[in-house]
């Protein structure tokens, strides 16, 4: 495994020549397909998504590699070891944005999509299958809209279109998400367990020790509390992509849990309705996490959708 910095403006990645060592964490998956006769990309590893999304990705990414992808994972700006962006966001800014009051964000979902394209450029990859979870799904949708020739297939997971009437958070979550916590690692772990208990899958509960490990790994990777608020502002101020999604010709998969309290199932339904020919996987009892029992379903659905990109049009 070798590691090299990209640039001050690009997320930190590590690049390996072994598909089985595929990237483990991150906001989105860029999945160059080993079955396609195009330049092959090496996998990256050790990104970090929003707080605590660690354990599930570690187990799932090698399965994607086993399905024929090199998996590129990376730290979005303001997470893990990536660049910390300027711009102060106060909690009252987040509340105003949550309520729909016009509020300026330090950066946008489109800026985060540009980061992903910058990473592909750095790695010399013209196009990839793109999968994104939650905010990563918003980034992946934006990539497909802004540069459809570079997105071979799209998997939008636990995400939404940006329309304010769909895909909203349960109002009861807001105090938990923006709560002030102490500065220590243990404070962060305690808060992380609280968040994941609030948004996790009721049908696939995870034990507290696993949640604690997930939160601890995220803390050790690198946490920016200010960065979390900046990312929340990017999500809360995103545009409605419904009309642009209706123009997509990219093979699209929409996956969502019927018990998701962070991004309501209406966001997944709206995404599927907007994109012509979108395939849908909705799962009862799945919340806003990545339960291990669903890994085979995730991988199979992403593989089948990617294969649609290579299939002749009917």
BALOBA-1460 file (C-alpha; in Angstrom, 3 decimals):
// residues 314
<rec num="1" residu="x" x="0.000" y="0.000" z="0.000"/>
<rec num="2" residu="x" x="1.434" y="3.349" z="-0.975"/>
<rec num="3" residu="x" x="0.223" y="6.799" z="-0.026"/>
<rec num="4" residu="x" x="0.689" y="10.133" z="-1.757"/>
<rec num="5" residu="x" x="-0.823" y="13.571" z="-1.308"/>
<rec num="6" residu="x" x="-2.965" y="14.982" z="-4.077"/>
<rec num="7" residu="x" x="-3.111" y="18.756" z="-3.772"/>
<rec num="8" residu="x" x="-4.314" y="21.271" z="-1.185"/>
<rec num="9" residu="x" x="-7.673" y="21.333" z="-2.966"/>
<rec num="10" residu="x" x="-8.178" y="17.577" z="-3.395"/>
<rec num="11" residu="x" x="-9.142" y="14.960" z="-0.836"/>
<rec num="12" residu="x" x="-6.465" y="12.717" z="0.652"/>
<rec num="13" residu="x" x="-6.385" y="9.191" z="-0.733"/>
<rec num="14" residu="x" x="-4.141" y="6.172" z="-0.561"/>
<rec num="15" residu="x" x="-3.698" y="4.184" z="-3.756"/>
<rec num="16" residu="x" x="-3.154" y="0.444" z="-3.932"/>
<rec num="17" residu="x" x="-2.578" y="-1.967" z="-6.789"/>
<rec num="18" residu="x" x="-4.606" y="-4.711" z="-5.122"/>
<rec num="19" residu="x" x="-8.350" y="-4.784" z="-5.861"/>
<rec num="20" residu="x" x="-8.974" y="-6.660" z="-2.633"/>
<rec num="21" residu="x" x="-7.552" y="-3.692" z="-0.709"/>
<rec num="22" residu="x" x="-10.271" y="-1.443" z="-2.078"/>
<rec num="23" residu="x" x="-11.136" y="1.837" z="-0.408"/>
<rec num="24" residu="x" x="-12.833" y="1.437" z="2.919"/>
<rec num="25" residu="x" x="-14.514" y="4.687" z="3.851"/>
<rec num="26" residu="x" x="-15.826" y="7.876" z="2.307"/>
<rec num="27" residu="x" x="-18.706" y="9.978" z="1.101"/>
<rec num="28" residu="x" x="-18.973" y="8.435" z="-2.321"/>
<rec num="29" residu="x" x="-17.686" y="5.530" z="-4.339"/>
<rec num="30" residu="x" x="-16.013" y="6.056" z="-7.685"/>
<rec num="31" residu="x" x="-16.012" y="2.576" z="-9.189"/>
<rec num="32" residu="x" x="-13.893" y="2.056" z="-12.321"/>
<rec num="33" residu="x" x="-15.008" y="-1.317" z="-13.621"/>
<rec num="34" residu="x" x="-12.395" y="-4.025" z="-14.161"/>
<rec num="35" residu="x" x="-14.671" y="-5.644" z="-16.730"/>
<rec num="36" residu="x" x="-14.542" y="-2.615" z="-19.024"/>
<rec num="37" residu="x" x="-11.736" y="-2.273" z="-21.625"/>
<rec num="38" residu="x" x="-10.714" y="1.184" z="-20.382"/>
<rec num="39" residu="x" x="-7.874" y="2.408" z="-18.229"/>
<rec num="40" residu="x" x="-8.021" y="0.672" z="-14.869"/>
<rec num="41" residu="x" x="-7.782" y="2.683" z="-11.698"/>
<rec num="42" residu="x" x="-6.249" y="1.555" z="-8.445"/>
<rec num="43" residu="x" x="-8.432" y="1.548" z="-5.363"/>
<rec num="44" residu="x" x="-8.096" y="4.133" z="-2.656"/>
<rec num="45" residu="x" x="-8.718" y="3.552" z="1.010"/>
<rec num="46" residu="x" x="-9.352" y="5.254" z="4.332"/>
<rec num="47" residu="x" x="-11.707" y="8.102" z="3.627"/>
<rec num="48" residu="x" x="-14.219" y="9.380" z="6.168"/>
<rec num="49" residu="x" x="-17.813" y="10.326" z="5.603"/>
<rec num="50" residu="x" x="-20.044" y="12.252" z="7.926"/>
<rec num="51" residu="x" x="-19.235" y="11.420" z="11.558"/>
<rec num="52" residu="x" x="-18.968" y="7.738" z="12.466"/>
<rec num="53" residu="x" x="-19.637" y="6.047" z="9.111"/>
<rec num="54" residu="x" x="-16.722" y="3.643" z="9.388"/>
<rec num="55" residu="x" x="-17.387" y="0.041" z="10.318"/>
<rec num="56" residu="x" x="-19.964" y="-0.658" z="7.625"/>
<rec num="57" residu="x" x="-17.776" y="0.623" z="4.805"/>
<rec num="58" residu="x" x="-14.830" y="-1.484" z="5.916"/>
<rec num="59" residu="x" x="-16.791" y="-4.658" z="5.371"/>
<rec num="60" residu="x" x="-18.704" y="-3.599" z="2.258"/>
<rec num="61" residu="x" x="-15.956" y="-2.100" z="0.085"/>
<rec num="62" residu="x" x="-14.000" y="-5.357" z="-0.366"/>
<rec num="63" residu="x" x="-17.244" y="-6.986" z="-1.512"/>
<rec num="64" residu="x" x="-17.549" y="-4.325" z="-4.219"/>
<rec num="65" residu="x" x="-13.960" y="-5.081" z="-5.212"/>
<rec num="66" residu="x" x="-14.858" y="-8.749" z="-5.368"/>
<rec num="67" residu="x" x="-17.709" y="-7.859" z="-7.724"/>
<rec num="68" residu="x" x="-15.219" y="-6.518" z="-10.258"/>
<rec num="69" residu="x" x="-14.622" y="-2.900" z="-9.283"/>
<rec num="70" residu="x" x="-11.602" y="-0.951" z="-8.183"/>
<rec num="71" residu="x" x="-13.159" y="1.104" z="-5.407"/>
<rec num="72" residu="x" x="-11.883" y="4.647" z="-4.948"/>
<rec num="73" residu="x" x="-12.813" y="6.148" z="-1.583"/>
<rec num="74" residu="x" x="-11.731" y="9.523" z="-0.330"/>
<rec num="75" residu="x" x="-12.153" y="12.134" z="2.359"/>
<rec num="76" residu="x" x="-14.551" y="14.864" z="1.346"/>
<rec num="77" residu="x" x="-13.389" y="18.342" z="2.260"/>
<rec num="78" residu="x" x="-13.901" y="19.001" z="5.963"/>
<rec num="79" residu="x" x="-13.736" y="15.301" z="6.876"/>
<rec num="80" residu="x" x="-10.986" y="12.927" z="7.907"/>
<rec num="81" residu="x" x="-7.571" y="14.038" z="6.661"/>
<rec num="82" residu="x" x="-8.817" y="16.316" z="3.918"/>
<rec num="83" residu="x" x="-8.586" y="20.089" z="3.694"/>
<rec num="84" residu="x" x="-10.541" y="22.151" z="6.204"/>
<rec num="85" residu="x" x="-12.451" y="24.860" z="4.392"/>
<rec num="86" residu="x" x="-12.814" y="28.445" z="5.606"/>
<rec num="87" residu="x" x="-16.133" y="29.921" z="6.612"/>
<rec num="88" residu="x" x="-17.779" y="30.000" z="10.006"/>
<rec num="89" residu="x" x="-21.224" y="28.475" z="10.420"/>
<rec num="90" residu="x" x="-23.152" y="29.064" z="13.632"/>
<rec num="91" residu="x" x="-25.849" y="26.741" z="14.851"/>
<rec num="92" residu="x" x="-28.479" y="29.421" z="14.317"/>
<rec num="93" residu="x" x="-27.416" y="29.505" z="10.637"/>
<rec num="94" residu="x" x="-28.165" y="25.783" z="10.418"/>
<rec num="95" residu="x" x="-31.544" y="26.228" z="12.085"/>
<rec num="96" residu="x" x="-32.475" y="29.041" z="9.671"/>
<rec num="97" residu="x" x="-31.444" y="26.931" z="6.686"/>
<rec num="98" residu="x" x="-33.397" y="23.972" z="8.080"/>
<rec num="99" residu="x" x="-36.475" y="26.184" z="8.251"/>
<rec num="100" residu="x" x="-36.011" y="27.337" z="4.648"/>
<rec num="101" residu="x" x="-34.784" y="30.860" z="5.377"/>
<rec num="102" residu="x" x="-32.304" y="31.990" z="2.674"/>
<rec num="103" residu="x" x="-28.830" y="31.440" z="4.134"/>
<rec num="104" residu="x" x="-25.409" y="31.554" z="2.505"/>
<rec num="105" residu="x" x="-23.292" y="28.381" z="2.693"/>
<rec num="106" residu="x" x="-19.461" y="28.328" z="2.582"/>
<rec num="107" residu="x" x="-19.615" y="25.865" z="-0.323"/>
<rec num="108" residu="x" x="-22.172" y="23.922" z="-2.320"/>
<rec num="109" residu="x" x="-22.957" y="20.351" z="-3.350"/>
<rec num="110" residu="x" x="-21.713" y="21.355" z="-6.815"/>
<rec num="111" residu="x" x="-18.354" y="22.303" z="-5.284"/>
<rec num="112" residu="x" x="-18.156" y="18.864" z="-3.675"/>
<rec num="113" residu="x" x="-18.945" y="17.251" z="-7.048"/>
<rec num="114" residu="x" x="-16.098" y="19.256" z="-8.575"/>
<rec num="115" residu="x" x="-13.792" y="17.805" z="-5.904"/>
<rec num="116" residu="x" x="-14.716" y="14.297" z="-7.041"/>
<rec num="117" residu="x" x="-14.029" y="15.146" z="-10.672"/>
<rec num="118" residu="x" x="-10.726" y="16.657" z="-9.616"/>
<rec num="119" residu="x" x="-9.801" y="13.364" z="-7.975"/>
<rec num="120" residu="x" x="-10.685" y="11.432" z="-11.130"/>
<rec num="121" residu="x" x="-8.590" y="13.872" z="-13.160"/>
<rec num="122" residu="x" x="-5.639" y="13.381" z="-10.831"/>
<rec num="123" residu="x" x="-5.899" y="9.620" z="-11.209"/>
<rec num="124" residu="x" x="-6.238" y="9.873" z="-15.008"/>
<rec num="125" residu="x" x="-9.724" y="8.371" z="-15.068"/>
<rec num="126" residu="x" x="-12.116" y="9.688" z="-17.669"/>
<rec num="127" residu="x" x="-15.294" y="8.010" z="-16.389"/>
<rec num="128" residu="x" x="-16.450" y="5.804" z="-13.528"/>
<rec num="129" residu="x" x="-19.489" y="4.197" z="-11.979"/>
<rec num="130" residu="x" x="-20.474" y="6.525" z="-9.160"/>
<rec num="131" residu="x" x="-22.252" y="5.539" z="-5.937"/>
<rec num="132" residu="x" x="-23.045" y="7.938" z="-3.134"/>
<rec num="133" residu="x" x="-24.700" y="7.608" z="0.256"/>
<rec num="134" residu="x" x="-26.758" y="10.388" z="1.846"/>
<rec num="135" residu="x" x="-24.881" y="13.627" z="1.064"/>
<rec num="136" residu="x" x="-22.721" y="11.479" z="-1.191"/>
<rec num="137" residu="x" x="-25.852" y="10.607" z="-3.167"/>
<rec num="138" residu="x" x="-26.500" y="14.307" z="-3.678"/>
<rec num="139" residu="x" x="-22.915" y="14.700" z="-4.891"/>
<rec num="140" residu="x" x="-23.262" y="11.676" z="-7.193"/>
<rec num="141" residu="x" x="-26.496" y="13.027" z="-8.695"/>
<rec num="142" residu="x" x="-24.819" y="16.373" z="-9.288"/>
<rec num="143" residu="x" x="-21.870" y="14.688" z="-10.992"/>
<rec num="144" residu="x" x="-24.239" y="12.872" z="-13.362"/>
<rec num="145" residu="x" x="-26.069" y="16.112" z="-14.132"/>
<rec num="146" residu="x" x="-23.013" y="18.297" z="-14.641"/>
<rec num="147" residu="x" x="-20.837" y="15.813" z="-16.565"/>
<rec num="148" residu="x" x="-22.956" y="12.841" z="-17.682"/>
<rec num="149" residu="x" x="-20.261" y="11.497" z="-20.012"/>
<rec num="150" residu="x" x="-18.030" y="10.896" z="-16.984"/>
<rec num="151" residu="x" x="-20.617" y="8.921" z="-14.992"/>
<rec num="152" residu="x" x="-21.064" y="5.415" z="-16.402"/>
<rec num="153" residu="x" x="-23.788" y="4.531" z="-13.907"/>
<rec num="154" residu="x" x="-25.272" y="6.203" z="-10.861"/>
<rec num="155" residu="x" x="-26.245" y="4.679" z="-7.512"/>
<rec num="156" residu="x" x="-28.084" y="7.135" z="-5.269"/>
<rec num="157" residu="x" x="-28.374" y="5.608" z="-1.817"/>
<rec num="158" residu="x" x="-30.335" y="7.045" z="1.126"/>
<rec num="159" residu="x" x="-30.473" y="10.383" z="-0.681"/>
<rec num="160" residu="x" x="-32.850" y="12.912" z="-2.233"/>
<rec num="161" residu="x" x="-33.393" y="15.354" z="-5.096"/>
<rec num="162" residu="x" x="-32.907" y="18.585" z="-3.172"/>
<rec num="163" residu="x" x="-36.590" y="19.485" z="-3.344"/>
<rec num="164" residu="x" x="-37.522" y="20.753" z="0.108"/>
<rec num="165" residu="x" x="-40.874" y="18.950" z="0.184"/>
<rec num="166" residu="x" x="-39.217" y="15.513" z="0.056"/>
<rec num="167" residu="x" x="-36.380" y="13.705" z="1.787"/>
<rec num="168" residu="x" x="-36.446" y="15.794" z="4.926"/>
<rec num="169" residu="x" x="-35.029" y="14.930" z="8.319"/>
<rec num="170" residu="x" x="-37.383" y="14.073" z="11.108"/>
<rec num="171" residu="x" x="-37.633" y="17.322" z="13.101"/>
<rec num="172" residu="x" x="-36.923" y="15.470" z="16.336"/>
<rec num="173" residu="x" x="-33.382" y="14.719" z="15.084"/>
<rec num="174" residu="x" x="-32.200" y="18.325" z="14.845"/>
<rec num="175" residu="x" x="-31.367" y="18.830" z="18.552"/>
<rec num="176" residu="x" x="-29.338" y="15.614" z="18.550"/>
<rec num="177" residu="x" x="-27.485" y="16.502" z="15.354"/>
<rec num="178" residu="x" x="-26.416" y="19.994" z="16.401"/>
<rec num="179" residu="x" x="-26.050" y="19.392" z="20.143"/>
<rec num="180" residu="x" x="-22.976" y="20.894" z="21.796"/>
<rec num="181" residu="x" x="-20.666" y="18.191" z="23.075"/>
<rec num="182" residu="x" x="-17.501" y="18.134" z="25.122"/>
<rec num="183" residu="x" x="-14.045" y="18.252" z="23.495"/>
<rec num="184" residu="x" x="-12.756" y="14.785" z="24.360"/>
<rec num="185" residu="x" x="-12.698" y="11.560" z="22.374"/>
<rec num="186" residu="x" x="-15.087" y="9.988" z="24.885"/>
<rec num="187" residu="x" x="-17.491" y="12.922" z="24.485"/>
<rec num="188" residu="x" x="-17.462" y="12.376" z="20.735"/>
<rec num="189" residu="x" x="-18.031" y="8.627" z="21.087"/>
<rec num="190" residu="x" x="-20.937" y="9.166" z="23.463"/>
<rec num="191" residu="x" x="-22.530" y="11.643" z="21.044"/>
<rec num="192" residu="x" x="-21.921" y="9.364" z="18.068"/>
<rec num="193" residu="x" x="-23.671" y="6.459" z="19.750"/>
<rec num="194" residu="x" x="-26.614" y="8.744" z="20.478"/>
<rec num="195" residu="x" x="-26.865" y="9.832" z="16.837"/>
<rec num="196" residu="x" x="-26.641" y="6.318" z="15.437"/>
<rec num="197" residu="x" x="-29.235" y="4.999" z="17.833"/>
<rec num="198" residu="x" x="-31.551" y="7.767" z="16.602"/>
<rec num="199" residu="x" x="-31.060" y="7.137" z="12.862"/>
<rec num="200" residu="x" x="-30.083" y="3.464" z="12.660"/>
<rec num="201" residu="x" x="-32.126" y="0.582" z="11.281"/>
<rec num="202" residu="x" x="-34.841" y="-0.716" z="13.616"/>
<rec num="203" residu="x" x="-34.857" y="-4.047" z="11.781"/>
<rec num="204" residu="x" x="-31.051" y="-4.385" z="11.935"/>
<rec num="205" residu="x" x="-29.968" y="-2.950" z="15.322"/>
<rec num="206" residu="x" x="-26.259" y="-2.736" z="16.070"/>
<rec num="207" residu="x" x="-24.759" y="-3.341" z="19.518"/>
<rec num="208" residu="x" x="-23.386" y="-0.399" z="21.453"/>
<rec num="209" residu="x" x="-19.819" y="-1.716" z="21.309"/>
<rec num="210" residu="x" x="-19.899" y="-1.632" z="17.507"/>
<rec num="211" residu="x" x="-21.285" y="1.894" z="17.517"/>
<rec num="212" residu="x" x="-18.568" y="2.952" z="19.949"/>
<rec num="213" residu="x" x="-15.894" y="1.441" z="17.719"/>
<rec num="214" residu="x" x="-17.344" y="3.260" z="14.722"/>
<rec num="215" residu="x" x="-17.312" y="6.599" z="16.524"/>
<rec num="216" residu="x" x="-13.818" y="6.038" z="17.911"/>
<rec num="217" residu="x" x="-12.407" y="5.174" z="14.492"/>
<rec num="218" residu="x" x="-13.924" y="8.337" z="13.040"/>
<rec num="219" residu="x" x="-12.441" y="10.463" z="15.829"/>
<rec num="220" residu="x" x="-9.027" y="8.907" z="15.253"/>
<rec num="221" residu="x" x="-9.262" y="9.545" z="11.518"/>
<rec num="222" residu="x" x="-9.968" y="13.226" z="12.079"/>
<rec num="223" residu="x" x="-13.063" y="15.178" z="13.077"/>
<rec num="224" residu="x" x="-13.888" y="18.805" z="12.342"/>
<rec num="225" residu="x" x="-16.944" y="19.993" z="14.236"/>
<rec num="226" residu="x" x="-16.945" y="23.219" z="12.220"/>
<rec num="227" residu="x" x="-16.663" y="21.147" z="9.045"/>
<rec num="228" residu="x" x="-19.751" y="19.134" z="9.956"/>
<rec num="229" residu="x" x="-21.733" y="22.380" z="10.167"/>
<rec num="230" residu="x" x="-20.374" y="23.552" z="6.801"/>
<rec num="231" residu="x" x="-21.411" y="20.268" z="5.213"/>
<rec num="232" residu="x" x="-24.856" y="20.516" z="6.797"/>
<rec num="233" residu="x" x="-25.206" y="23.961" z="5.228"/>
<rec num="234" residu="x" x="-24.283" y="22.570" z="1.800"/>
<rec num="235" residu="x" x="-27.032" y="19.967" z="2.166"/>
<rec num="236" residu="x" x="-29.657" y="22.353" z="3.509"/>
<rec num="237" residu="x" x="-29.050" y="24.968" z="0.777"/>
<rec num="238" residu="x" x="-28.808" y="22.600" z="-2.190"/>
<rec num="239" residu="x" x="-30.963" y="23.288" z="-5.262"/>
<rec num="240" residu="x" x="-33.853" y="21.178" z="-6.460"/>
<rec num="241" residu="x" x="-32.389" y="18.789" z="-9.075"/>
<rec num="242" residu="x" x="-35.702" y="17.222" z="-10.121"/>
<rec num="243" residu="x" x="-35.883" y="18.773" z="-13.584"/>
<rec num="244" residu="x" x="-32.208" y="18.106" z="-14.307"/>
<rec num="245" residu="x" x="-32.529" y="14.497" z="-13.144"/>
<rec num="246" residu="x" x="-35.372" y="13.999" z="-15.619"/>
<rec num="247" residu="x" x="-32.892" y="14.640" z="-18.442"/>
<rec num="248" residu="x" x="-30.442" y="11.926" z="-17.354"/>
<rec num="249" residu="x" x="-29.731" y="8.968" z="-19.608"/>
<rec num="250" residu="x" x="-27.316" y="7.379" z="-17.124"/>
<rec num="251" residu="x" x="-28.279" y="3.922" z="-15.763"/>
<rec num="252" residu="x" x="-29.531" y="4.779" z="-12.292"/>
<rec num="253" residu="x" x="-30.150" y="2.791" z="-9.126"/>
<rec num="254" residu="x" x="-32.045" y="4.261" z="-6.169"/>
<rec num="255" residu="x" x="-31.730" y="2.489" z="-2.812"/>
<rec num="256" residu="x" x="-33.477" y="3.650" z="0.347"/>
<rec num="257" residu="x" x="-34.736" y="2.409" z="3.664"/>
<rec num="258" residu="x" x="-38.391" y="2.690" z="4.542"/>
<rec num="259" residu="x" x="-37.377" y="3.499" z="8.143"/>
<rec num="260" residu="x" x="-34.901" y="6.291" z="7.303"/>
<rec num="261" residu="x" x="-35.359" y="9.231" z="9.709"/>
<rec num="262" residu="x" x="-32.375" y="11.246" z="8.418"/>
<rec num="263" residu="x" x="-33.472" y="11.359" z="4.768"/>
<rec num="264" residu="x" x="-37.149" y="10.466" z="4.497"/>
<rec num="265" residu="x" x="-38.099" y="7.750" z="2.012"/>
<rec num="266" residu="x" x="-39.930" y="10.398" z="-0.018"/>
<rec num="267" residu="x" x="-36.490" y="11.567" z="-1.168"/>
<rec num="268" residu="x" x="-35.708" y="8.170" z="-2.656"/>
<rec num="269" residu="x" x="-39.139" y="7.907" z="-4.224"/>
<rec num="270" residu="x" x="-38.776" y="11.367" z="-5.767"/>
<rec num="271" residu="x" x="-35.329" y="10.515" z="-7.152"/>
<rec num="272" residu="x" x="-36.618" y="7.300" z="-8.716"/>
<rec num="273" residu="x" x="-39.616" y="9.105" z="-10.195"/>
<rec num="274" residu="x" x="-37.428" y="11.846" z="-11.657"/>
<rec num="275" residu="x" x="-34.825" y="9.708" z="-13.461"/>
<rec num="276" residu="x" x="-36.116" y="7.866" z="-16.550"/>
<rec num="277" residu="x" x="-35.702" y="4.106" z="-16.209"/>
<rec num="278" residu="x" x="-34.347" y="4.214" z="-12.668"/>
<rec num="279" residu="x" x="-34.186" y="0.885" z="-10.845"/>
<rec num="280" residu="x" x="-35.426" y="0.876" z="-7.253"/>
<rec num="281" residu="x" x="-34.552" y="-1.083" z="-4.107"/>
<rec num="282" residu="x" x="-36.591" y="-0.028" z="-1.058"/>
<rec num="283" residu="x" x="-36.121" y="-2.078" z="2.105"/>
<rec num="284" residu="x" x="-38.443" y="-2.330" z="5.091"/>
<rec num="285" residu="x" x="-36.781" y="-1.663" z="8.455"/>
<rec num="286" residu="x" x="-33.646" y="-0.106" z="6.955"/>
<rec num="287" residu="x" x="-32.748" y="3.255" z="8.461"/>
<rec num="288" residu="x" x="-29.830" y="5.582" z="7.709"/>
<rec num="289" residu="x" x="-26.903" y="3.205" z="8.149"/>
<rec num="290" residu="x" x="-25.275" y="0.233" z="6.430"/>
<rec num="291" residu="x" x="-26.360" y="-2.978" z="8.173"/>
<rec num="292" residu="x" x="-24.104" y="-5.932" z="7.440"/>
<rec num="293" residu="x" x="-27.016" y="-8.255" z="6.539"/>
<rec num="294" residu="x" x="-27.764" y="-5.953" z="3.583"/>
<rec num="295" residu="x" x="-24.235" y="-5.905" z="2.120"/>
<rec num="296" residu="x" x="-24.974" y="-8.646" z="-0.443"/>
<rec num="297" residu="x" x="-28.062" y="-6.723" z="-1.565"/>
<rec num="298" residu="x" x="-26.086" y="-3.477" z="-1.935"/>
<rec num="299" residu="x" x="-23.302" y="-5.085" z="-3.942"/>
<rec num="300" residu="x" x="-25.591" y="-7.099" z="-6.191"/>
<rec num="301" residu="x" x="-27.761" y="-4.079" z="-6.995"/>
<rec num="302" residu="x" x="-24.764" y="-1.842" z="-7.785"/>
<rec num="303" residu="x" x="-23.209" y="-4.557" z="-9.968"/>
<rec num="304" residu="x" x="-26.412" y="-5.146" z="-11.929"/>
<rec num="305" residu="x" x="-26.900" y="-1.422" z="-12.462"/>
<rec num="306" residu="x" x="-23.305" y="-0.983" z="-13.627"/>
<rec num="307" residu="x" x="-23.768" y="-3.813" z="-16.102"/>
<rec num="308" residu="x" x="-26.640" y="-1.857" z="-17.654"/>
<rec num="309" residu="x" x="-24.080" y="0.717" z="-18.812"/>
<rec num="310" residu="x" x="-22.343" y="-1.887" z="-20.943"/>
<rec num="311" residu="x" x="-25.498" y="-3.541" z="-22.254"/>
<rec num="312" residu="x" x="-26.751" y="-2.612" z="-25.747"/>
<rec num="313" residu="x" x="-29.805" y="-0.385" z="-25.793"/>
<rec num="314" residu="x" x="-33.030" y="-2.288" z="-26.334"/>
